[in-house]
Amino acid sequence: MLKSETSGRFSWPVALTFVVLILAGAAVFVFWRLETWPARTIGQGTEDLERLGKDLRSAFIDIAHLQPRITINNRTVVEEATPTAELAILTRQLKVKREFLHSWAGSSKRIKLSGTFNVKAGFDLRQDVAVDVHPDEILIQLPHAEIVGIEERNVDVLALENGLWNRITGADLQNELAQLPEMARRQAMEMDLPAEAEQELQRQLNKRIHARQALKLVFSGRGCPKIVCF
């Protein structure tokens, strides 16, 4: 009976010592984690931003065959390299018709043409294209989209009618043929094809880039800058 009581009195101080040591160790560990948390957070944040910068570079190369200038927290990490001068995002097939009628001294000549063209809308990559990555947003700056190409598919001569003394000349025909591509360009602008190309680029980037930051596209070059967020 006495031996049991003595053993019980001896175990309590030992157990208390172990508890104190455990609590002290835990306190030191928590203090160390708190002390090193800012550095670890900054390091992890920088690594995440740099990884995101590489993803953005890959996305632009895949979509636009373009390597833009990329900055992270105002520090340039990728210099701009532009292998092509223009990037076509959208192509639309447009058909236009033109009729020329000229009368002189009671004699009339008439030319009627129809043309089909592939009109391409995209971006002039000779202008500045830059990507700025920040912890709270990704800012992409690029020029407004524009018509970057018009390719003739076919032209049909629907009518060539000479007057008795008012004859069609080669210059008349060449002038009318030259007007067809410009008509296709005007039709594309009336359809607002450049704006459609900007929306398509936004869609492709949104599909390709998955980031927690807000993605902002700033289009500049025609009047006031246009900012699009998604």
C-alpha positions in Angstrom: 0.0 0.0 0.0 2.8 2.5 0.9 4.8 1.5 -2.2 1.8 2.2 -4.5 1.2 5.7 -3.0 4.9 6.5 -3.3 4.9 5.5 -7.0 1.8 7.7 -7.7 3.4 10.7 -6.0 6.5 10.2 -8.2 4.7 9.9 -11.6 2.8 13.2 -11.4 5.8 15.6 -11.5 7.3 13.6 -14.4 4.0 13.7 -16.4 3.7 17.5 -15.7 7.3 18.0 -16.9 6.4 16.2 -20.2 3.3 18.3 -20.6 5.3 21.5 -20.1 7.9 20.4 -22.6 5.3 19.6 -25.2 3.5 22.9 -24.7 6.8 24.8 -24.9 7.8 22.9 -28.1 4.4 23.7 -29.7 4.7 27.3 -28.7 8.2 27.6 -30.3 6.9 25.9 -33.5 3.9 28.2 -33.8 6.1 31.2 -33.2 8.5 30.1 -35.9 5.7 29.5 -38.4 4.3 33.0 -37.6 7.7 34.6 -38.0 8.5 32.9 -41.3 4.9 33.2 -42.7 5.4 36.5 -44.6 8.5 35.3 -46.3 6.9 32.0 -47.2 3.8 33.7 -48.5 5.8 36.2 -50.6 7.9 33.4 -52.0 4.9 31.2 -52.9 3.1 34.3 -54.3 6.0 35.2 -56.5 6.4 31.6 -57.7 2.6 31.5 -58.5 2.8 34.8 -60.5 5.9 33.6 -62.4 4.1 30.3 -63.2 1.1 32.3 -64.4 3.3 34.5 -66.5 4.7 31.4 -68.3 1.1 30.2 -68.9 0.2 33.5 -70.4 3.2 33.4 -72.7 2.2 29.9 -73.8 -1.4 31.0 -74.4 -0.3 33.9 -76.6 2.0 31.7 -78.6 -0.7 29.1 -79.1 -3.4 31.6 -80.0 -1.5 34.4 -81.7 2.0 33.0 -82.5 3.1 36.0 -80.5 5.4 36.4 -77.5 4.3 39.7 -75.8 6.3 41.6 -73.2 5.3 40.2 -69.8 5.9 42.0 -66.5 5.2 40.7 -63.0 4.8 43.4 -60.3 6.4 45.9 -62.7 9.4 43.6 -63.4 9.9 42.4 -66.9 10.3 38.6 -67.1 9.7 38.0 -70.8 10.8 40.4 -73.6 8.5 40.9 -76.6 9.2 38.9 -79.7 6.9 39.2 -82.7 7.5 36.7 -85.5 4.6 37.9 -87.6 3.3 41.4 -88.4 -0.4 40.6 -88.3 -2.7 38.2 -86.6 -6.0 37.2 -88.3 -8.6 36.0 -85.7 -11.7 35.9 -87.9 -12.4 35.3 -91.6 -15.8 36.1 -93.2 -16.8 35.4 -96.8 -18.6 38.4 -98.2 -20.2 39.0 -101.6 -20.5 42.4 -103.2 -22.0 43.7 -106.4 -21.3 46.9 -108.3 -22.9 48.5 -111.3 -21.5 51.4 -113.4 -23.7 53.3 -115.8 -22.5 56.3 -117.9 -24.3 58.2 -120.5 -22.9 60.7 -123.0 -24.6 62.4 -125.9 -27.5 59.9 -125.7 -25.2 56.9 -125.7 -24.9 54.8 -122.5 -22.4 52.1 -121.4 -22.9 49.8 -118.5 -20.7 47.5 -116.4 -22.1 45.1 -113.7 -19.8 43.1 -111.5 -20.1 40.6 -108.7 -17.2 39.6 -106.4 -16.7 37.2 -103.5 -13.9 38.0 -100.9 -12.5 36.5 -97.8 -12.2 39.4 -95.3 -9.9 38.9 -92.3 -10.1 40.8 -89.0 -7.4 40.7 -86.5 -4.5 42.7 -84.9 -1.5 44.7 -86.1 1.3 43.1 -84.0 3.7 45.8 -84.9 2.1 47.9 -82.2 2.8 47.3 -78.6 1.4 44.2 -77.0 2.1 43.8 -73.3 0.9 41.7 -70.3 1.2 43.0 -66.8 0.6 40.4 -64.0 -0.3 41.6 -60.5 -1.5 39.7 -57.5 -5.1 41.0 -58.0 -5.4 41.4 -61.8 -3.9 40.5 -65.2 -3.8 43.5 -67.5 -3.4 42.8 -71.3 -2.7 45.8 -73.5 -3.0 45.5 -77.3 -4.2 47.5 -80.3 -7.8 47.5 -81.4 -8.7 44.9 -84.0 -8.9 46.0 -87.6 -9.3 44.6 -91.1 -5.9 42.9 -91.8 -6.6 41.2 -95.2 -9.0 40.9 -98.1 -8.5 38.0 -100.5 -10.4 37.7 -103.7 -12.1 34.3 -104.3 -13.8 35.1 -107.6 -15.2 37.9 -109.7 -18.1 37.5 -112.2 -18.8 40.0 -115.0 -22.5 40.2 -115.1 -22.9 42.8 -117.8 -20.7 44.7 -120.3 -22.8 46.9 -122.5 -21.4 49.5 -124.9 -23.1 52.5 -126.3 -23.0 53.3 -130.0 -20.2 55.8 -129.5 -19.8 55.6 -125.7 -17.6 52.6 -125.5 -16.3 50.8 -122.4 -12.5 51.3 -122.0 -10.0 49.2 -120.2 -9.6 51.9 -117.6 -13.4 51.8 -116.9 -13.2 48.1 -116.2 -10.1 48.3 -114.1 -11.5 51.1 -112.0 -14.7 49.1 -111.3 -12.8 45.9 -110.5 -10.6 48.0 -108.0 -13.7 49.1 -106.2 -14.9 45.6 -105.3 -12.3 45.0 -102.4 -13.1 48.4 -100.9 -16.8 47.6 -101.0 -16.0 44.3 -99.1 -14.0 46.3 -96.6 -16.8 48.7 -96.0 -19.3 45.9 -95.6 -17.1 44.2 -93.0 -16.8 47.5 -91.1 -20.5 48.0 -91.2 -20.9 44.5 -89.7 -18.3 45.5 -87.1 -16.1 42.6 -87.9 -13.2 44.1 -85.9 -15.2 44.2 -82.7 -16.2 40.6 -83.3 -12.5 39.7 -83.6 -11.8 41.3 -80.2 -14.6 39.3 -78.7 -13.2 36.1 -80.2 -9.8 36.8 -78.8 -11.4 37.4 -75.4 -13.2 34.1 -75.7 -10.0 32.2 -76.6 -8.0 33.7 -73.8 -10.8 33.0 -71.3 -10.9 29.4 -72.4 -7.1 29.1 -72.3 -6.2 31.0 -69.1 -7.5 29.8 -65.8 -6.4 32.3 -63.1 -7.9 33.6 -59.9 -7.0 37.1 -60.8 -9.4 39.3 -62.8 -8.4 39.3 -66.5 -8.6 42.8 -68.2 -8.1 43.5 -71.9 -7.3 47.1 -72.8 -7.7 47.8 -76.5 -6.2 51.1 -77.7 -5.5 52.9 -80.9 -9.0 54.2 -82.1 -10.1 57.0 -79.9 -10.4 56.2 -76.2 -9.1 52.9 -74.8 -11.6 50.2 -74.4 -11.4 48.0 -71.2 -13.0 44.6 -71.1 -13.0 42.5 -68.0 -13.9 38.8 -67.6 
